């Protein structure tokens, strides 16, 4: 099958000629989303409060499974997140974001009764790193930050060495957001085995793998896997998710009334819900984001994540062929098995280059003034990669991007 297959017709693309390469920041809107949001307003309008109990199954119209707003975070997770991860029904749940999932996990104070250290990579995304730091300060935990190696990649030996008898949790990224390095299932499984020997848990941040990297949750033996549907899965905001290994008994202290064992008894003290994943819910669920949550993921699952992976690998390999001929440095892995869907390029004044490209309808983003980031995805093709790097090459030669001033339109690039 053609690895340069484009699925652009499934997504809303700009009306003018443009090359959109920011899948790692926010995926394009699937064309089915407006109809799904109309169904939300109709359900709200026509059923009011009864929608919490029952609405039409808009996500699987041929299914007889009952759906209501109350169970939608579990239903959608079982129907779409679990198949993406190779997880069983009952193990996943949709949450507002990764921060909510990690914060809830860190409130499971029983995890820290006998183990007082947490291992986390120094380049973890802030949604993971910040709540760890905040709660570690409260519990007086030691955080062991794993530095990257000289190339900016995961120092696997340092990860192994950091796991000691007092380690409660290990946090690693399936795909690193600073390099797009993919950690193999084999490595993650070995880390899991080591932390399990001392009774600790492995938590994997899969945000940048979601919808782009085939994932076998059993094969990596992770205890928890967090992610979100905002990026390649094109689910927009408010749609994080959490996988919890079956049999794991977790008791987050910040569980809300939606997580209570008997929420409509309105008791004066909480009781643990018998279903562990439900304990990670907070207050009243934001329903509207769930209507568009899995529209992009449905596309990718129908095509097959393996084919999506082959497509992005082919496009990034083609991009790397161009990069080798340019005076810029690739900060992402070259090896296919280690390379995620994003490429990070180091160059002087990358922010100026990003702005210049945007003016010419080539959409990338920049970080720290010297890093240009781009991620070809299922709406891109080989011709667009050629056009992008031919334009970058010409711009580097002419230095025209340096002669234009710009003001940031906002904090998001």
N, C-alpha and C positions, 0 to 999 in steps of 0.2 A: 504493500500500500504506500502511496506517495507521502513521504514524510513532510513535504511542503504543502500538504492539504490545508486550505484556509477555510475557517468556519465563520468568516466575517458576516455572512448573511443572517446569522443567529443573533447578532448584536446591533445596537444602535451606534453607528459610526458617524463622525462629523460630516456635515453636508458638503463641505469643501474638501478638496484633495488633502489628505493628512495621513501621517504615519504615527500611530499611537503605540508607544513603547513603554507605557507606565503600568503594566499589569500588576507589578509588585507593589504599587501604591494604592490603586483603586481600579478595579476592572471595569470595562465598558458595560453599560446596562444591556442586559438581554432584552430582546424585543417583546418578550412575553410579560415583562414587568408591569406596564401600564394596565393591562387587562387584569392582572392579579390584584393590583391596588384598587381597581374599580370593584372587584369582588369583595375586598375588605370593606369598602364604604357601603356596599349593598348589604353585606351581612350585618354590619352595625346598624344600618338604617332599618332593615326589615325585621331583625331579630332582637336587637337591643341586648339586654342582659342575658337573654337565653342563648346568645352566641357562645357564652362560656361553656355551655353544655353540649351544643350540637350546631355544626355548620356543614354545608356540603363539602365533600372531600375534593377540594380544588386541585390537590397535588397528585392524587391518583384517582381519576374520575371513574375508572373501571373497578375500583375496590369497594367492598362493602364495609371496610373498617370505619368505625365511628370516630369522628374528629370534632373537637370543641376547643375553644380558646384555652380552656384549663389544661388540657393534655397536649397542646400543640408543640411545646418544646421537647417533649419526650417522643411524640409521634414522628415529627420530622427527623429527629436524630436517629430513630430506629430505621426509618424508611430510606434515608439518604446519607447521613454521616456514617453510620455503622457499615454500610456496604463499601463506602470509600476507604475505610480503615481496615476492612476485613474483621470487624468486631461483631460480637453477638448482639441480638436485641436485648435491651435493658441496660447496656453499658454506657450509653452516650446521652448527653442532654445539651440542648441549646441554651446558652447564657448570653447576657448582654455583651460581654467582651472578655478577653483573656485576663485583664486586671481583676475582674470579679471572680474568676475561677482561681487565680493564684492567691488572692486575698483570702478567699474562703478556705483554701487549703492551709494557709499559714495560721488560720484561727483554730486548726485542729491541734490544740495544745497537748493532747495525749501523745502526739508523735514526738514530743520533745522532753518527755519525762526522764528518759534514760540516755538520750543522745542530744548533744548540745551544739552540733556543728551542721552547717549547710554548705554544700559544694555547688558553685555556680560559675559558669564561664564569664569572664570579665566583659565579653562583648554581647552578653544577653540583652534582649530588647528591654527597654525601660518598663514595659507592662509586666515583665517578669522580675526584673532586678529591683525595681523600686519597692513593691510590697514586701519582698524578701528582706530588704534592708530595714524597712519600717518595723516589721514585726520581729525581726531578729533583735532590734534594739529594745523592744518591749520585753522579750523573753530572755534577754541577755545571752543570745546565741552568738557563736563565732561563725563568720562567713569566710569560707575559703574561696577566694576568687582565682579561677584558673586563667593564667595569662595565655595569650595566643603565642604561636611560635613566630619565628622571624619573618615569615611570609604573611602573618596575620590569620593563619588557620588554627583550628583546634589542636592544642598540644595534648595528644591522646595519652602519652606517658604521664603527664602531669595530672590528668583526670584520674587515672588509676592510683597514682601516689596519694592523691588528696583524700581518697576514700579510706577512712580509718574506723576503728571500733566505735567512735563517738559520732559518726555521721548519720544524721536522720534522713536527709533528702539530698538528692543530686539532680540538678537542673541542667539540661543540655538542649541545644537547638538542633532539630532535624536538618534544617537548612539555615545557615547563618545569615542574618540580615546585613552584615557588614561586608561579607565576601561572597555569598551565595554558595558556600561550601556545603555539600551534602555529607552528613555523617551516615555511614553504612549501617544497615540492620545488624551486621555482624558485630561491629564495634559497640553499638548500643546494647546489644544482647550481652556482650561480655561485661559491660558496665553494670547492667541489671543483675547479672549473676553475682558480681562482687558485692554490690550494695545489699542484695537479698541475703547473702551469707551472714550479715550482721544485723539483719532485721530492718534495714532502711528501705527507702523507696526511690525509684527513678521517675522523674517527671520530664517529659519531652515537649518542647515548644515546636509545634508543627505548622505554625502560621504560614511560613513561606513555602511549605511543602503542599499545602492544601490545594487539591485539584490539579497539581502540577507534577507531583512525584508519587509513584505507586507506593502504598504503605501497607505493610503487613504487621498489624499491631501485635499479633501473637509471636511473629518472628523476631521482633525487637524486645519482647518481654517487658515493655514499659508498664509501670503501674498507673500512671496518668499521662494523658496526651491532650494538650490544649491547642486550639487553633481558632481560626475565624474565616468567614466567607467573604470578607471585604475585597480581597485582592484577586488572584486568578479565578476564584470561584464566582466573582462578580455578584456577590450577595448584598453589597452595600453595608451600611452601618447597623450596629445593634445585633449582630449575629456571630457571636463567638460560640465555641462548643467545648465540651469536656468529655473525655473518655476516662472511665474508672474501671480498673481491672476487676472482673467479677470475683466476689468473695472478699474484697477489701472493705474493711469496716472503718469508715471515716466519719468524724463527728465535728463539722465546722461550727464554731461558736457564733458566727454571724448569720446562721440560717434564719430566714425570714418566715413570715406567716404562711407563705406558699409552700414552705418546706416542712411545716408542722404535720405531725401524724394525724391530727384531727382539726384542721383549720377552721371548719365551720362550727366547731363546738365553742370556739372563742374562749378557751380556757385561760386562766390567769398565769399559767407557766407553760413553757414549751415542752414538747415531747418529740423524740427523734422519729422521723418518718421511717417506716420499715424498708423503704427503697432508698438505697444510699445515694443514688444520683439526684433524687428529689431533695435531699438535704442541702444541696448546693444552690437552691433557689432562694431568692430574697423576697422583696415585697411584690406588689402587683406587677405581673409580667407586661412588658411593652409588646403589644400584639402586632401592630402595623408592620414592623420590620420582618416578622415571621412570614408574612405573605410573600415577600420577595426574596426570602432567605436563600432558597435552594434552586431558583430559576437558572442560575449559571451552572451550578453543580449538576443539575439534571442534564444539561448539554454535555458536560464533560464525562459523566458516567455513561451516557448513551453512546458516545463516541468510544470511550474506553480510556482510562488514565494512562495505560501503557502507550497508546497511540499519541496521546497528548504529550507524553514524555519524549517519545521519538521525534515528534514535530519540533519541540523546543530545543532538543539536543541538536537536531539538524540545523536549525536556524542560528543557534549560538555558535556552532562549529563554523558555519559559513561566515558569521560575524568575526570570529577569531582569525580567520584567514585574512580578512581585511585589516584587522587590528595589527597584525604582524608587520604590515607594510607601512604603518603610521608611527610617528614619534610620540606614542603614548604607551602607558604601562597598564597591562591587565592585572587587576588585583583579585580576580576570581580564578578558580582552578581550571586548568586546561583539560585534565583527564575527564572524559565523559561521565564516569561513575561518580566523580566527586563534584561535578558542576551542576548547580541548580539552574532555574530558568532566568536568573538575572546575571548581568555582566556589570562589573564595576571597573571603570576606566580612570586612571590617574593622569591628570594633565593640569598644567598651570591655568588658572582662571576658568575652571570648569563651570563656574556659575555664569560667567559671560557666555560661554559656549552654549550652555543650556538655554539661556534667554534668546540667543541668536537663532538657535535651532527652532525654538518655539515660534519666533516671528515668521519662520519659513515653514510652519506647520509640520515640524518633526518634534514629537513630544517625548522628552526625557526628563530626568530631574538631576539635581546636583546636591552634594553634601560637602560641608566644610570648605567650600570654595575651590577644592582641587579634585573632587571626585564626581564623575559623570556616570549616572546609572541608567541602564536600559534593560528591558526584558521583552524579547519577542515572544508573542503568544499565539493562540489559535486563530486570532483575527489578522495575523501578519503572514507574509510570504517572503520568498527569497528575493523577489524584485525589490521589495521595500527595504530589505537589509542592504542590498546593493546601493540603492538610492541614498540611504542614510549615510553610509560610510564614504561613498563618493563625495557627498556634500561635506561631511566632516573633513575629509582629506583636502578638498579644495579650500575650505575655510581655514584650516591650519596653515596652508601655504600662503594664503593671502593675508592672514591675520586680521581679517575684516571684523571678526567677532570682538577683537580687543579695542576697536575704534568706536564702539557704540556704547553709550551709557544706558543704564536701565535702573528702574526702581522696582523693587519687589511688589507684586500685586497683593501679597498677603504672606502669611507664614509658611504656606504649603507650596513646595516647588514641584 
